[in-house]
Every structure is written in structure tokens, then in C-alpha cells.
Amino acid sequence: MTTEPLDLGDDKSLLLVDDDDAFLKRLAKAMEKRGFEVEMAGSVAAGKAIATARPPAYAVVDLRLEDGNGLDVVEVLRARRPESRIVVLTGYGAIATAVAAVKIGATDYLAKPADATDVTNALLALTDTLPPPPENPMSADRVRWEHIQRVYELCDRNVSETARRLSMHRRTLQRILAKRSPK
């Protein structure tokens, strides 16, 4: 992490919208350390309410939330504060959703798990340049393992259902789940 203060401009307000409470709190704490004034929302409804009442200069919005689609928050924020810088996060990275997010007004799109440095780089990147690649990116094995774990949790830790959704053999999935996470 950089020790010099970031140039966030006069308005340091940041809205974080995610229904994963642990991730939301970790990211909020990390972004506060970087100088942002963070406001958190755990749902589309709460995100839209904050975006309407106090539209922030920056926003990080999860694409899939329990009560709907994070792009609804992006639309409200774009209508209330067109110059705001918005990053859409999702655990379900796909080209179609990335295109939809950018078309609707997102500045950038990051696949989960993204750390605070990735998010900060995306929020502060100039519109005509790409943020620098991460210093220590996750290995492909780690990304695969994280995805499998997420689907496994979403399937209420049901191995058979997870294997079906991932189109893999149940025994293969059991072997993967029994191992430690890759570095």
C-alpha cells in the first residue's frame, strides 16, 4: 500500500454497495485508510436511497445483490451525479455484464475477489488509460478455487448441486474441496 496520500479531490465521498457484509466492512476499512469518506449499503434499496439523498463522488457497486441488480444503483447515481466515478464488482465475471455495466455508466468493471488497491486504481484511473496491472495477482489456480468455493457456498455446501452447476464430476469436486487453497 502507498504511504503518500492519494489525490481524491475535494469530495472524498465513497459509496460501497455489497451484500457480503464481511467483504463490505473489510473494503470500507481499507478505503478509509486511503482517505475516502465511506458510506456503506447492503442492498439495492439502501444503495439507491443513499445515491438519491447524498450522491457520492465515487462508488463501488456489486452487480448481484440479494434484492436485485447493482446496475439499478449505478443508474440512479448517474442520473443524480453524472461525473461520479463508479466501479462495478462481481463474482460472476462475463463480457456481457461488463459491457452492460459500462454502457449504463460504470467507469470500470472488476471481477471479485478484488482488493482495495485494485479498486482504488480503478476509481482513480484516467478515463483514457487503463489502471496498472496488480502487483501480486492471484494465480489462475487460486481464482479457480475461489470460484468453486463461492458456488459451493451459494449451493448451501451441497456437493452434488455444486458439481452439477460447475459441470464437473462430484468426486472430482470432493477432491478439490478437500485440498487447501492454492497460493
Secondary structure, 3 states (H helix, E strand, C coil): CCCCCCCCCCCCEEEEECCCHHHHHHHHHHHHHCCCEEEEECCHHHHHHHHHHCCCCEEEEECEECCEECHHHHHHHHHHCCCCEEEEEECCCCHHHHHHHHHHCCCEEEECCCCHHHHHHHHHCCCCCCCCCCCCCCCHHHHHHHHHHHHHHHCCCCHHHHHHHHCCCHHHHHHHHHCCCCC
